[in-house]
Amino acid sequence: MNTLALSVYILIWPVIVAGVLYTICRGFVREWLEARRKGQRLI
């Protein structure tokens, strides 16, 4: 495996993790705001 391919492989992981974290946080915030509008507890 050449150096460029290895570098891209290693550097893509933070992008994937950031995307997953963004998706989870976005879903949490949506649920939280919906619960606040309805006057319910989140948990």
Contacts in CASP RR format, 6 or more apart in sequence:
PFRMAT RR
TARGET T0000
AUTHOR 0000-0000-0000
METHOD contacts of the structure
MODEL  1
MNTLALSVYILIWPVIVAGVLYTICRGFVREWLEARRKGQRLI
31 42 0 8 1.000
32 42 0 8 1.000
35 41 0 8 1.000
35 42 0 8 1.000
END
